[in-house]
Amino acid sequence: MATSVRRRGLTLGALALTGALALSACGSSGSGARSDGSSSAGTTHTMKTVMGDVKVPAHPKRVVVLDTGELDSALTLGVRPVGGTHSATEDGFPAYLPADRTKDIKEVGEIANPSMETVASLKPDLILTSKVRDGERYEQLSAIAPTVMTESTGSAWKENFQVHAEALGKQAEAKKVIASYDAHVAKVTAAIGGKKKAAATDVNFVRFVEGADIRIYGKQNYIGSILADLGMGRPAITDKAKDGFSYDVSPEKIDLADADAVFTSTYGDPDKAGTTRTMRSGLWKGLKASKDGKVFKVDDRLWIAGIGYTAADRILDEFQTKMTG
């Protein structure tokens, strides 16, 4: 009898939670009322996404972002999220973002492992993420608030930005951001000697990753797309990258990373990632880039994990300084 009562109590509790989440979803997407009870002008629009049609508020006010690209997009477009995820190796949000814009954002867990309870507690009226990160949680997230997912992250960052802008009702602002980026690319290309010199200068990006092989980045990723925008040359090894993403090597084959200039970053502890040992090796010191003083250490959370226009502008400035310094 006691067991039966306990089971009945658990069932009622589960139904109550499901009902609460469903009401939250309806309040934020169907009527135009936000989940905090206030009005969002009573208007919504329907977006086509990789997960199907999603009805979102015309002017969302309580946005939760579940990856760095979505965080960059929101802040770039003038929207301060109420919640966001952090990387598995570090708490807090990327330092390249203005501290005064991120200080009041609630951390809701790690990327690809957010806390559903924390997300729900923020009463969002829109959630931004990607299928590759949170596809398996789509139903749970959608029960909390309208959830707009892109297919993936990384090399599709420009297309994703357009999706984020539509979801946030910031298409006009997005056009200005894109135009400004294009002008910045042209300025940096000119500063490093013009298109012809850029094309004749091979650049590699090497990422040391704790618990994995060393990655020589290919062309189908975030930083690869920025180098392509600048018209930089890329060594032949990048054409061997798996799925265009990276060609992975051991420290004993790091000579394959040679180029006119090599940019490097580390994910995790430099000793555990092999950064320290590799850079002290004779192979590394024998790289053309090493001999010419063209090896540049950069911030992993900016150059690899930023995945947005604000990060891209910072990268362009740093790239120009290092290549012309």
N, C-alpha and C positions, 0 to 999 in steps of 0.2 A: 504493500500500500504506500509506504513512504517513498519507494522507488518510483511509483507511478506519479505521485505528487511532484517529485523533483523533475521528472521528465516533462510533465505538463508545464511546470514553471519555466523550464529551459525553452520549450517550444513557444510559449507566450512571449518570453523575452526576445527570442529571435525574430518573431513576427513584429514585435514593437520596433526593433532596430530597423528591420526591412522597411516598415511603414514610414519611419522617420526619414530614412534615406530617400525613399521614393517621393515624399512630400518635399524634401529639399530640392530634388531634381526638378519636380514640377514647378516649384516656386521660382526657380532661377531660369527656366527655359520656356515654359509655356505661357505664363501670363505677363511676363515682363517684370514681375516683382522679384527683387533679389532675395537671397536666402537670409539676409539680416532683417527682412521685413519691410525695407524701404522700396521705393519705386525706381525703376530704370527707364522712365518715360514710357513704359508700357509697350515698347516695340522690340521685336526680335527679327532675325533673318535666318534663313536656312543655308548652311554651307554644305558643299559636297566634300567629303573627306575619304580617306582610305578605309574608314570603318563604316561608311554610309553617310546619309544625310544627318546633319546635326543642327538643331535650332539653338541659336545663341543670342544673348542680349545684344541690342544694337550698341550699347555703351556699357560694357561690363565694368564693375567697380571693385570686385573682390576676386582677383585672379591668382590662381596657384600655378606655378611653373615647376615641371619635374625634371628639367635638364638645363645645362648651362646655355645651350642655344636659345631656348625659350626665355630664359632669364635675360640674356643679352638683347633679344628682340624686344621684349617688353620695355626694358629701361631705355633702349635706343628710341623707342616710339613714345616715350614720355609716360609710360604706365608703370607704377610701382606695385609689384605683386604683394599679396599679403602673406604668401608662403612659397618656399622653394626648397629644392634638394641640394645636398652637398656631395662632393666626391667621396669615394670609399677611403681615400688616404688622408683627407683633410676635412676638418670642420670649417664652417663658415663659407662665404662666397668668394669668388675670385677677386684678388686684390686689385686687378686692373679696373674694376668697376668702381665708380665713386662711392666712398664709404658712406656719405650722407644719403645716398640713394638705397643702400642695402641694409643699413643698420636696423631698420624696423621690420625687416622681412623675417617671418618665422621659419625656422628650419623644420622641415617635415620628414627628415630621414635621408638616407643615401639615394643617389641616382640608381634607378632600376629596383629600388627597394623602399619605397615611401611608406610611411605609417598611414594607413587608411583612417585611423581614429583621429590623428592630428590634422590630416587634410580636412576631414568632415567638420572638426571643431572650428575651423576657420570660416565656415559657412561661405564657401566660394560661389560665385555665379558663373565662373568659367575655369576650366582646367586645360592647360596646354602641355602636350608631351608628344612622344612618337611611338609608333607601333613596335619598333625594335627595342625600346626601353620598357614599355608598359602595356603592350598588346594583350598579355594574359590577364591584366587587371582592368581591362576596358569596362566590363560590366559593373564592377565595383565602383570605379571612378564615375561612370555615367549615372550611377544611382545617387551620387553626391551632388554632381553639377554637370552641365553640358561639357563634354570632353572632346576637344579637337586634337586629333593625332595626325602627324605627318607619317610617311612611310618609314623614314630612317633619319639619320643625322649625318654630320660630316660634309661630304662633297655636295650634298643637296641643300646646303645652308641658304643659298639665295632663294630657291623655290620655297623653302620652309618659311623664310622671312615673309614672303608674300602671303602665305597661309596665316601666319601669326597676325599680320597686319589686318587681314580681312576679319579674323575672329575678334580682334580688338577694336574694330571700326576705325582703323588708322591708315587707310589706303593713301590718303593725300600726303600724310607725313612720310609714309614709306617711299613715295616717289622722290621726295626731297633728299632722303637719306641715300638712296641709290645714286642719284645724280651727283651728290657730294662725294661719294665713294669713287665713282668713275673719274671725277676731276682729280681726286687725290692720287689715284693710280697713274694718271697721265703725268702729274707733277713729279712723282717719285721716279717714274721711268725716265723722264727727262733729266732728273738730277743724277742718276747713275750712268748717264752717257747716251741715253736714247735707245730706241728699239733695236737697232743693229748691234750695239754693244751688249745689251741685255741678252739677246738671243745667242750671242757668242760666249756668254759666261755661264758655265754649268754650276748649278747649285744643288746640293743635297741636304736633306733634313734627316738627322739620325736621332732616334728616340730610344733611350735606355729605360727599360721597364722592369720593375721589381717582379721576379717570378716568371720572367719570359725571356725569349731571345731578344737581341738588339734589332730594332726595326729601322730599315732604310726606307723612308717613306716614298711611295710612288706618286702617281698623279691624280688618283681618284680619292681625294680626301680634302679636308678643309685647307690646310696649308698648301697643298698641291694646287688648289684652284686659285689661290692668291698669287702664287708664283707664276701660274699660267696667265693671269690677268696682267702681270708685269712683263710678260713675254720672256721670262728667264729661260736659259737653256737648262736641260736636265740630262744627267749622265745616262748612258745606255742601260745601266743596272736598274733604273726605275721602270723600264719596260718589262722587267721580269717580275715585278711586284704581283703577288697573288690578288686577283680581282682588282688590280690597279692600286691596291691599298698600301701594301708594304712587302719588302723582300727581307725576310728575317735571317740573321746571321749570328754566329757565335763570335766571341772576341777574337778567335784565331783567324777569322775571315773579314775583319773590319777594314782591311785594305780595299775591299770592294766598294766601300763608301766614298772613296776619294772623288774630289771635284775641285773646281776653282775656289769654291767657298762651301763650307760645311756648317750648318746650324745644328745645334744639339740641345736636347732637353731631357729631363729625367722625371719619370713617374715613380714616386716612392722614394725609398732611401738610396742615395747614390752608391753606397757600399754594396747593398744587397742587389741593386740593379746592375752592378758591374761597371758603373760609370768611372769610378776612381781607378780601378785596375786596368780597364781598357785604355784610358787616356794616358796612363803611365807606360804603356807598352811601346816597344819599338815600332810595331806596325802602325800605331796611331801617330807617333812622332814622325814616321816616314811619309805620311800623307802629304801630297802637294799643298793642300790647304793648311796643314800644320806648319810646314816649312815657310809658307808665304804669310803666316799670321792671319789667316782667313778662316779660323775656327771660332765660332761665336756661340757661347752658351746663352740660352734664352729661357724664359719662364714657361714651363709646360702648361700651366693653367691658362695662359694667354694664347700661346702659339698653337696648341693642340686642342685644348678644351674650350676655348672661347666661343668659337663657332657662331659668330655674329658680326654685324657691321661695326659696333663699337670696338670689339676686339680687333677687327681687320684694320681699322684706322690706326690703332696703337701699333699693330704689327708693321704697317707700312712706314710709319715714322721711325720705328726702331730699325727696320731693314735699311732704310735710306742712310741713317746715321752710321750703321756698322759697315755698309758697303762703300761709303764715301769717306769714312774717317781715317 
